[in-house]
Amino acid sequence: MKRVIVSGGGWAGLAAAVELARRGIPVLLLESAGQLGGRARSVDILDTRLDNGQHLMIGAYRDMLSLLKTLGVREGDVFQRLPLELRMQSPAGSGYHLATPRLPAPLHLLWGLAGARGLTVAERRQALRMAAGLAAGASGNDDPPLEEFLRKSPQENVIIKKLWEPLCLAMLNTPIGVASSRVFRRVLRDTFARRRRDSDLLIPRTDLGALLPGPAHAFITSHGGEVRLKQRVTALQVEDGRVSGVVLAGGEALAAEHVILAVPDTVCQRLLAPHPPLASIADRLARFRHAPICTVYLRYPPHIRLGTPMAGLLDTTAQWVFDRRLTGNPGVMAVVISSHGPHMALGNDELIARIASELATLNPAWPAPDAAQVIREKRATLLCHAGIDALRPGNATPLGGCWVAGDYTDTGYPSVLEGAVRSGLDCARKIRESNDLIPWLY
Ligand SMILES: Cc1cc2nc3c(=O)[nH]c(=O)nc-3n(C[C@H](O)[C@H](O)[C@H](O)COP(=O)(O)OP(=O)(O)OC[C@H]3O[C@@H](n4cnc5c(N)ncnc54)[C@H](O)[C@@H]3O)c2cc1C
C-alpha cells in the first residue's frame, strides 16, 4: 500500500500512526510543534518535568489501555489504579466523602451514594433519585441541558452544586447549565453500568510525554514508519476527486494515498474549507465553541503531602488538587480549574495568591509555596453543550482518502483522551479495511 500521511501528533494522530505501522502500512506522521503529545504533553517548568495540564484517566478508557498494551507499556508502570473515591473538601464546611465498595457495578456507585459521609439523608436520597433518572435516560433525541434534566424541585439545588456540578465540570469541562445531558449520561453509563473496574481512577505515575507519546514515537519508527517534527501542513492536495497528498509550510508537497487530519478542529476547519466536498463538515466545525482549563502548579517543600493522590474542592476557585508525588514531583500540587469562570479575569499572580490561600485554609500546617506557575489552555476542549452530537463529524469524509481524527469527532465521548485515541484507531482500521476491499489499487 502507498503511504498514509497523518497530520498532527496528538494522541489521536499517534494512535492512528501506531495502528497503521502495526499493520505494516507505510505511515508518515507530521507534527507542527517541536514535540509530540498535543494537548496532553510534558512541559519543563519549576525546575522539573510536569504536564501542560493535569490529566486523569479512568478504567473505562479501553482503547487507550489497549493502545498502551500494543506499545508494550505496562499499566502498573504508568498508572496508579484506585477505586473511585470522592474526597471533597470545603472551607465552608460542605465537604463530604464518597467511597465505592467492592460490589458489582452499578451497585458500588449506589452504595457509595447511599453511604456518603457528610451528605444529609435528604441529599443522599436526591442524589440516588438523580442517578436513577440519569440511568433511565430521556426519550428519543432529547438533549436538555444537564441541570434542567436533573432538577425537579428547587430543594435539589444543594446536591446539584455539591455532586453533579463538579462531576459535570470534570467530565465535560462544561458548566452544568449548558452541558449536554446526553453525553453526560453516556459517560456515566460507560463508567458505572458495566464493570466496577471501569470507574477506577487511573492516576498517571509519569509525565504525559513518557506515558504515551514517547513509546508511540519509538513504536512507529521501529515498525517502518516515520515521524517528522516541526512540519506544519498548510493544505490538502486533491487530484481526480481524491486526496493525493499535503503541502507543508514552505511549499514542499508530499504525496499520499490517504491523509488523516488529526489536527485540532480549528486547524482542520481551515484545511477542509477550500474543498467543495468538505465544505459542509467545515461549516459544522466552524460552529464549535471551546472551553479553557487552567492548571496552577504550586511547589512546596518535598515533605508536604495532600494525604490522598487527589481531592475535590467546593466553595473555592480551585476545583481539584492533585499531589504530584506519585508522578515523581514530591511537594508539587497541581490545582485544576475547568471551563470558563471569574478566575479567567484574574492575572496569574492574583490567581496563584488566591489558590495558595485556599489551600492554606484547608491545610493550616502547610508553609507558603516557594514557587508557582499557571498554565492556561484556552481551547482545552470542545464546549460540550446540549445538542453538540449533531455537529460532530464522523471519521470518513466525502473526499476519497481524506479522514478526520480527534477528540472533537463523533466519538460518543466528550473531548477526552479516550475519544482522541478511539478516533485515531478507527481511522486506521477503516483505511486498512478499504485496502482489503480494493487491493489492486495498491
Ligand atoms: C489542560 C487540559 C486538561 C485535560 N484533562 C483531561 C483529562 O483529565 N482527561 C482526559 O481524558 N482528557 C483531558 N484533556 C483533553 C485531552 O488532552 C484531549 O482530548 C486530547 O489531548 C486531544 O487529542 P487530539 O489528538 O484529538 O488533539 P491535539 O492534542 O490537539 O493534537 C493535535 C496535534 O496537531 C498538531 N498540529 C496543529 N496544527 C498542525 C498542522 N497544521 N500540521 C501538523 N500538525 C498540526 C498540534 O500541534 C497537536 O500536536 C485535557 C486537556 C487539557 C488541555
The ligand as an SDF file (V2000), in Angstrom:
LIG
                    3D

 53 58  0  0  0  0  0  0  0  0999 V2000
   -5.3250   21.2500   30.4760 C   0  0  0  0  0  0  0  0  0  0  0  0
   -6.0490   20.0470   29.9080 C   0  0  0  0  0  0  0  0  0  0  0  0
   -6.5160   19.0660   30.7780 C   0  0  0  0  0  0  0  0  0  0  0  0
   -7.1690   17.9570   30.2740 C   0  0  0  0  0  0  0  0  0  0  0  0
   -7.5670   16.9750   31.1360 N   0  0  0  0  0  0  0  0  0  0  0  0
   -8.0100   15.8110   30.6430 C   0  0  0  0  0  0  0  0  0  0  0  0
   -8.2430   14.7040   31.4990 C   0  0  0  0  0  0  0  0  0  0  0  0
   -8.0600   14.7950   32.7080 O   0  0  0  0  0  0  0  0  0  0  0  0
   -8.6630   13.5300   30.9540 N   0  0  0  0  0  0  0  0  0  0  0  0
   -8.8530   13.3940   29.6070 C   0  0  0  0  0  0  0  0  0  0  0  0
   -9.1840   12.2860   29.1640 O   0  0  0  0  0  0  0  0  0  0  0  0
   -8.6750   14.4400   28.7620 N   0  0  0  0  0  0  0  0  0  0  0  0
   -8.2440   15.6260   29.2360 C   0  0  0  0  0  0  0  0  0  0  0  0
   -7.9990   16.6740   28.3900 N   0  0  0  0  0  0  0  0  0  0  0  0
   -8.3510   16.5430   26.9660 C   0  0  0  0  0  0  0  0  0  0  0  0
   -7.2610   15.8070   26.1580 C   0  0  0  0  0  0  0  0  0  0  0  0
   -5.9850   16.3470   26.4150 O   0  0  0  0  0  0  0  0  0  0  0  0
   -7.5890   15.9570   24.6770 C   0  0  0  0  0  0  0  0  0  0  0  0
   -8.8700   15.4160   24.4580 O   0  0  0  0  0  0  0  0  0  0  0  0
   -6.6090   15.2350   23.7820 C   0  0  0  0  0  0  0  0  0  0  0  0
   -5.2740   15.5150   24.1080 O   0  0  0  0  0  0  0  0  0  0  0  0
   -6.8750   15.6640   22.3300 C   0  0  0  0  0  0  0  0  0  0  0  0
   -6.0180   14.9470   21.4680 O   0  0  0  0  0  0  0  0  0  0  0  0
   -6.1150   15.1660   19.8930 P   0  0  0  0  0  0  0  0  0  0  0  0
   -5.0590   14.3000   19.2900 O   0  0  0  0  0  0  0  0  0  0  0  0
   -7.5120   14.9820   19.4520 O   0  0  0  0  0  0  0  0  0  0  0  0
   -5.7900   16.7140   19.6420 O   0  0  0  0  0  0  0  0  0  0  0  0
   -4.4710   17.5480   19.9320 P   0  0  0  0  0  0  0  0  0  0  0  0
   -3.8470   17.0740   21.1830 O   0  0  0  0  0  0  0  0  0  0  0  0
   -4.8530   18.9690   19.8460 O   0  0  0  0  0  0  0  0  0  0  0  0
   -3.4920   17.1670   18.7480 O   0  0  0  0  0  0  0  0  0  0  0  0
   -3.4230   17.8810   17.5320 C   0  0  0  0  0  0  0  0  0  0  0  0
   -1.9610   17.9620   17.0960 C   0  0  0  0  0  0  0  0  0  0  0  0
   -1.8990   18.5620   15.7980 O   0  0  0  0  0  0  0  0  0  0  0  0
   -0.7790   19.4270   15.7760 C   0  0  0  0  0  0  0  0  0  0  0  0
   -1.0000   20.4000   14.6910 N   0  0  0  0  0  0  0  0  0  0  0  0
   -1.7620   21.5330   14.7400 C   0  0  0  0  0  0  0  0  0  0  0  0
   -1.7610   22.1260   13.5140 N   0  0  0  0  0  0  0  0  0  0  0  0
   -0.9990   21.3470   12.7040 C   0  0  0  0  0  0  0  0  0  0  0  0
   -0.6400   21.4280   11.3100 C   0  0  0  0  0  0  0  0  0  0  0  0
   -1.0870   22.4120   10.5300 N   0  0  0  0  0  0  0  0  0  0  0  0
    0.1740   20.4540   10.7980 N   0  0  0  0  0  0  0  0  0  0  0  0
    0.6370   19.4370   11.5920 C   0  0  0  0  0  0  0  0  0  0  0  0
    0.3170   19.3070   12.9010 N   0  0  0  0  0  0  0  0  0  0  0  0
   -0.5050   20.2440   13.4470 C   0  0  0  0  0  0  0  0  0  0  0  0
   -0.7580   20.0320   17.1710 C   0  0  0  0  0  0  0  0  0  0  0  0
    0.4870   20.5930   17.4870 O   0  0  0  0  0  0  0  0  0  0  0  0
   -1.1110   18.8140   18.0230 C   0  0  0  0  0  0  0  0  0  0  0  0
    0.0380   18.1000   18.3910 O   0  0  0  0  0  0  0  0  0  0  0  0
   -7.3820   17.8260   28.8690 C   0  0  0  0  0  0  0  0  0  0  0  0
   -6.9320   18.8080   28.0020 C   0  0  0  0  0  0  0  0  0  0  0  0
   -6.2540   19.9020   28.5140 C   0  0  0  0  0  0  0  0  0  0  0  0
   -5.7330   20.9500   27.5600 C   0  0  0  0  0  0  0  0  0  0  0  0
  1  2  1  0
  2  3  1  0
  2 52  2  0
  3  4  2  0
  4  5  1  0
  4 50  1  0
  5  6  2  0
  6  7  1  0
  6 13  1  0
  7  8  2  0
  7  9  1  0
  9 10  1  0
 10 11  2  0
 10 12  1  0
 12 13  2  0
 13 14  1  0
 14 15  1  0
 14 50  1  0
 15 16  1  0
 16 17  1  0
 16 18  1  0
 18 19  1  0
 18 20  1  0
 20 21  1  0
 20 22  1  0
 22 23  1  0
 23 24  1  0
 24 25  2  0
 24 26  1  0
 24 27  1  0
 27 28  1  0
 28 29  2  0
 28 30  1  0
 28 31  1  0
 31 32  1  0
 32 33  1  0
 33 34  1  0
 33 48  1  0
 34 35  1  0
 35 36  1  0
 35 46  1  0
 36 37  1  0
 36 45  1  0
 37 38  2  0
 38 39  1  0
 39 40  1  0
 39 45  2  0
 40 41  1  0
 40 42  2  0
 42 43  1  0
 43 44  2  0
 44 45  1  0
 46 47  1  0
 46 48  1  0
 48 49  1  0
 50 51  2  0
 51 52  1  0
 52 53  1  0
M  END
$$$$
